[in-house]
Amino acid sequence: MDNVAPDATDARAAQWTRRIRLRHLEVLLSIARHGSLTAAGAALEITQPAVSQWLADIEAAAGVRLFERGQRLRPTSYAAPILAHAERVLQDARRTLAEVETIRAGGGGRVRVGTMLVAAASLVPAVVLGLRERAPGIELSLVEDIAAQLWARLERNELDVLVTRLDARALGSGLPHQRLFSDRYRVVCGPHHPLARRRRVGWRDVARYPWLMPTAGTPLHEALCATFAAAAVPLPPVLLTSVSATANLTLLRETDALGLQSGAVAGRNHAQGTLVALPLTLAHDTGDVGLVWRERTPSPVLQTVLQAFVQAGAASGAG
């Protein structure tokens, strides 16, 4: 691969900054989605020649060809980072306009929060109630999902902060982060399970029953496998590989399957009689629960939300 001199790179970046406008990025994304200049123009309500000119401008500024021409336009290897850049920039623009509208309507700003189930049940409601008293103008937008999907959204700039496990990915991301509390996964079962009333349960006991397994390759799956290995016990039979909270809850209650839940969720279900949390935790866990955000210097609105999470985490006593 040819090396590009730093001064040449700086000059190209300056050219890019001077020439590229948001409309260029909108056109670029539309071409990628539709695969043709005509369809992209129809979606944007501009002519095909206009789309062609916008594409020529952005390719000239980048200094590379971004699409292979043919019956269907296909992105070249150079297109991926520029398309990702376009997504982030347009998301920033949309967010900025949304914040302006919120302030115009008398609000204080909007923060997009992505959370895993471990925090959705108690921590997030506590934060919402705390902000309602201290900063009622701040609007929270909440997305609950598994870690992989939340990280993808954060990378696309669709989220401002994650409430997630501070695992190797989080700690190695280079993004700012803050520990909130420790939360160890628990083994859970239905209230009528043969192990439900046992005071002492070992890994050999739970290996005799089918399991609802976390997705292979995830930190939780690796932690579970490492725990069985440390106990010198073979992996149990798999009833289903699933991250669906709804399906897992039904199967745990209606079968003799076992599964894993965060300590916070397992404790709540145990107290409600929905499930039983067995006296068994992973020997290898996946990290504390904490915050990860994008901005090195958080805006005042985001800083207020981060502080609210830290205070709610401390008040929960989980740390």
VMD Tcl script that draws the C-alpha trace (Angstrom):
set ca {
  {0.00 0.00 0.00}
  {1.39 3.44 -0.97}
  {2.36 5.73 1.87}
  {0.82 9.20 1.79}
  {2.94 12.06 3.08}
  {1.47 13.88 6.10}
  {1.39 17.22 4.28}
  {-0.50 15.63 1.36}
  {-3.00 14.11 3.79}
  {-3.49 17.47 5.52}
  {-4.01 19.20 2.18}
  {-6.60 16.64 1.12}
  {-8.39 16.98 4.48}
  {-8.48 20.75 4.06}
  {-9.87 20.34 0.54}
  {-12.50 17.94 1.89}
  {-13.55 20.39 4.60}
  {-13.89 23.27 2.14}
  {-15.80 21.38 -0.54}
  {-18.04 18.82 1.17}
  {-21.45 19.88 2.40}
  {-24.22 17.95 4.13}
  {-25.98 17.56 0.80}
  {-22.98 15.67 -0.57}
  {-23.25 13.22 2.32}
  {-27.00 12.81 1.86}
  {-26.48 12.02 -1.82}
  {-23.68 9.57 -1.05}
  {-25.82 7.62 1.44}
  {-28.78 7.61 -0.92}
  {-26.65 6.13 -3.72}
  {-25.35 3.45 -1.34}
  {-28.89 2.56 -0.25}
  {-30.50 2.51 -3.71}
  {-27.63 1.34 -5.93}
  {-28.40 3.72 -8.79}
  {-28.20 7.42 -9.56}
  {-31.78 7.52 -10.81}
  {-33.27 5.88 -7.70}
  {-31.11 8.03 -5.42}
  {-32.30 11.16 -7.23}
  {-35.94 10.09 -6.94}
  {-35.55 9.52 -3.19}
  {-33.98 12.96 -2.76}
  {-36.34 14.64 -5.27}
  {-33.50 15.83 -7.51}
  {-32.52 14.87 -11.07}
  {-30.18 12.08 -12.07}
  {-27.63 14.53 -13.59}
  {-27.62 16.46 -10.32}
  {-26.87 13.26 -8.36}
  {-24.08 12.47 -10.82}
  {-22.55 15.91 -10.27}
  {-22.74 15.63 -6.48}
  {-21.02 12.24 -6.67}
  {-18.31 13.61 -8.97}
  {-17.68 16.44 -6.49}
  {-17.29 14.15 -3.51}
  {-15.07 11.69 -5.39}
  {-12.87 14.59 -6.52}
  {-12.57 15.82 -2.94}
  {-11.75 12.31 -1.66}
  {-9.33 11.64 -4.50}
  {-10.68 8.11 -5.03}
  {-13.54 6.38 -6.82}
  {-16.27 5.49 -4.32}
  {-18.59 3.41 -6.54}
  {-18.00 0.89 -9.29}
  {-20.21 1.84 -12.23}
  {-22.43 -0.78 -13.80}
  {-26.05 -1.88 -13.90}
  {-25.97 -1.38 -10.15}
  {-23.52 0.96 -8.42}
  {-21.45 -0.91 -5.85}
  {-19.31 0.78 -3.15}
  {-15.56 0.38 -3.59}
  {-13.27 -0.46 -0.69}
  {-12.69 3.29 -0.20}
  {-16.38 3.97 0.40}
  {-16.88 2.29 3.80}
  {-15.10 4.87 6.02}
  {-16.66 7.77 4.11}
  {-20.15 6.28 4.37}
  {-19.63 5.75 8.11}
  {-18.45 9.37 8.37}
  {-21.54 10.50 6.49}
  {-23.82 8.61 8.89}
  {-22.14 10.19 11.92}
  {-22.20 13.72 10.53}
  {-25.87 13.57 9.54}
  {-26.78 12.07 12.91}
  {-24.97 14.97 14.58}
  {-26.87 17.43 12.41}
  {-30.23 15.83 13.25}
  {-29.39 15.76 16.93}
  {-28.32 19.41 16.93}
  {-31.57 20.49 15.29}
  {-33.58 18.35 17.72}
  {-31.82 20.03 20.66}
  {-32.54 23.46 19.21}
  {-36.22 22.57 18.88}
  {-36.26 21.24 22.46}
  {-34.73 24.46 23.78}
  {-37.15 26.53 21.67}
  {-40.02 24.60 23.24}
  {-38.74 25.42 26.72}
  {-36.70 22.27 27.34}
  {-33.06 21.90 28.24}
  {-31.76 19.31 25.80}
  {-32.04 15.65 24.81}
  {-29.73 12.74 25.64}
  {-29.99 9.35 23.93}
  {-29.30 6.50 26.36}
  {-28.66 2.88 25.46}
  {-29.03 0.40 28.29}
  {-28.83 -3.30 28.95}
  {-31.51 -5.05 30.99}
  {-29.31 -4.96 34.10}
  {-29.93 -1.19 34.43}
  {-33.34 -0.81 32.83}
  {-35.32 -2.20 35.76}
  {-34.21 0.05 38.60}
  {-31.32 2.34 37.75}
  {-32.88 4.09 34.74}
  {-36.20 4.85 36.50}
  {-34.23 6.31 39.42}
  {-32.30 8.54 37.02}
  {-35.50 9.69 35.30}
  {-37.11 10.60 38.63}
  {-33.94 12.35 39.80}
  {-33.72 14.45 36.63}
  {-37.40 15.28 36.91}
  {-36.65 17.03 40.18}
  {-33.22 18.55 39.45}
  {-33.29 19.19 35.69}
  {-36.85 18.87 34.35}
  {-35.89 20.38 30.99}
  {-33.70 17.43 30.03}
  {-35.37 14.81 27.86}
  {-34.05 11.24 27.88}
  {-34.53 8.91 24.93}
  {-34.04 5.27 25.97}
  {-33.08 2.22 23.90}
  {-32.85 -1.20 25.58}
  {-30.92 -3.91 23.74}
  {-28.09 -6.40 23.96}
  {-24.53 -5.07 24.20}
  {-23.55 -5.76 20.59}
  {-26.48 -3.77 19.19}
  {-25.96 -0.92 21.62}
  {-22.30 -0.62 20.64}
  {-23.26 -0.58 16.97}
  {-25.68 2.27 17.63}
  {-23.05 4.19 19.59}
  {-20.57 3.82 16.71}
  {-23.20 5.19 14.31}
  {-23.69 8.13 16.68}
  {-27.29 7.14 17.35}
  {-26.65 7.08 21.12}
  {-24.84 9.48 23.45}
  {-24.16 7.18 26.39}
  {-24.31 3.46 27.15}
  {-25.16 1.79 30.44}
  {-23.33 -1.49 29.93}
  {-20.80 -3.95 31.29}
  {-17.30 -2.50 31.53}
  {-15.81 -5.52 29.80}
  {-12.71 -5.76 27.61}
  {-14.48 -4.04 24.73}
  {-15.54 -1.08 26.85}
  {-12.19 -0.69 28.58}
  {-10.28 -1.11 25.33}
  {-12.44 1.27 23.29}
  {-10.54 4.38 24.35}
  {-13.85 6.08 25.13}
  {-14.50 7.81 28.47}
  {-16.17 5.54 31.01}
  {-17.34 5.53 34.62}
  {-17.97 2.56 36.94}
  {-21.40 2.54 38.60}
  {-21.71 -0.71 40.56}
  {-20.75 -4.36 40.73}
  {-23.36 -6.87 39.57}
  {-22.59 -10.59 39.37}
  {-24.62 -12.89 37.17}
  {-26.82 -15.45 38.95}
  {-28.07 -18.85 37.85}
  {-31.89 -18.82 37.77}
  {-34.69 -21.34 37.32}
  {-38.46 -21.58 37.56}
  {-40.13 -21.73 41.01}
  {-41.02 -25.43 40.52}
  {-37.59 -26.57 39.40}
  {-36.08 -29.53 41.35}
  {-33.19 -27.29 42.42}
  {-35.37 -24.36 43.49}
  {-35.47 -25.32 47.17}
  {-31.89 -26.54 47.48}
  {-29.73 -24.51 49.84}
  {-26.52 -25.77 48.32}
  {-26.11 -26.11 44.59}
  {-22.93 -26.85 42.64}
  {-21.98 -26.60 39.00}
  {-22.19 -30.38 38.65}
  {-25.84 -30.17 39.79}
  {-26.82 -27.52 37.24}
  {-24.96 -29.29 34.41}
  {-27.57 -32.09 34.53}
  {-30.31 -29.79 33.21}
  {-30.79 -28.05 29.85}
  {-29.73 -24.42 29.59}
  {-30.77 -21.23 27.88}
  {-27.34 -20.22 26.65}
  {-25.98 -16.77 25.83}
  {-24.79 -16.24 22.28}
  {-21.49 -17.94 21.45}
  {-18.55 -15.59 21.31}
  {-20.02 -13.03 23.70}
  {-18.24 -12.20 26.99}
  {-21.07 -13.80 28.96}
  {-20.87 -17.07 27.02}
  {-17.10 -17.16 27.48}
  {-17.45 -16.44 31.21}
  {-19.97 -19.27 31.61}
  {-17.79 -21.74 29.71}
  {-14.77 -20.71 31.79}
  {-16.77 -21.24 34.98}
  {-17.80 -24.78 33.99}
  {-14.20 -25.52 32.98}
  {-12.87 -24.24 36.31}
  {-15.31 -26.57 38.08}
  {-14.11 -29.46 35.87}
  {-17.68 -29.99 34.70}
  {-18.70 -30.54 31.03}
  {-20.95 -27.97 29.44}
  {-24.66 -28.71 29.93}
  {-27.13 -29.58 27.15}
  {-28.55 -26.53 25.35}
  {-32.30 -26.05 25.16}
  {-32.01 -22.76 23.30}
  {-29.42 -20.08 22.53}
  {-31.33 -16.90 23.26}
  {-31.01 -13.30 24.43}
  {-34.78 -12.74 24.45}
  {-35.84 -11.77 27.96}
  {-39.48 -12.62 27.20}
  {-38.87 -16.06 25.67}
  {-36.31 -16.95 28.33}
  {-38.65 -16.05 31.16}
  {-41.42 -18.24 29.73}
  {-39.10 -21.22 29.15}
  {-37.56 -20.93 32.61}
  {-40.99 -20.97 34.22}
  {-42.45 -23.78 32.10}
  {-39.49 -26.17 31.76}
  {-36.61 -27.51 33.86}
  {-34.18 -25.23 32.01}
  {-31.65 -23.01 33.73}
  {-30.23 -19.69 32.65}
  {-28.31 -16.59 33.69}
  {-29.55 -13.18 34.75}
  {-27.78 -10.16 36.15}
  {-27.85 -9.98 39.93}
  {-30.20 -6.98 39.89}
  {-32.73 -8.64 37.58}
  {-32.45 -12.05 39.25}
  {-32.96 -10.49 42.68}
  {-36.07 -8.66 41.55}
  {-37.57 -11.77 39.94}
  {-36.74 -13.84 43.01}
  {-38.44 -11.30 45.31}
  {-41.54 -11.31 43.10}
  {-41.66 -15.13 43.00}
  {-41.32 -15.10 39.22}
  {-38.06 -17.05 39.21}
  {-35.67 -18.50 41.77}
  {-32.11 -17.23 42.01}
  {-29.94 -20.21 42.93}
  {-27.02 -19.77 45.37}
  {-24.57 -19.91 42.48}
  {-22.61 -17.17 40.70}
  {-20.09 -17.25 37.90}
  {-16.49 -17.81 38.94}
  {-15.54 -15.64 35.95}
  {-17.73 -12.60 35.39}
  {-18.02 -9.94 32.69}
  {-17.18 -6.72 34.48}
  {-18.90 -4.07 36.53}
  {-21.83 -2.05 35.26}
  {-20.89 1.43 34.14}
  {-21.25 4.27 31.65}
  {-19.49 4.72 28.31}
  {-19.93 7.90 26.29}
  {-18.52 9.52 23.16}
  {-17.70 13.12 24.04}
  {-14.29 13.73 25.64}
  {-15.69 16.96 27.06}
  {-19.38 16.28 27.74}
  {-21.88 19.02 27.10}
  {-23.53 20.47 30.22}
  {-26.69 18.48 29.45}
  {-24.81 15.18 29.05}
  {-22.72 15.94 32.16}
  {-25.91 16.39 34.16}
  {-27.22 13.01 32.96}
  {-23.91 11.27 33.75}
  {-23.95 12.70 37.26}
  {-27.54 11.54 37.72}
  {-26.50 7.99 36.83}
  {-23.55 8.08 39.22}
  {-25.76 9.34 42.05}
  {-28.46 6.74 41.34}
  {-25.83 3.98 41.24}
  {-24.41 5.06 44.58}
  {-27.86 5.37 46.16}
  {-28.79 1.86 45.03}
  {-26.15 0.41 47.34}
  {-25.09 -1.98 44.62}
  {-21.55 -0.71 44.54}
}
mol new
graphics top color blue
foreach p $ca { graphics top sphere $p radius 0.5 }
foreach p [lrange $ca 0 end-1] q [lrange $ca 1 end] { graphics top cylinder $p $q radius 0.2 }
display resetview
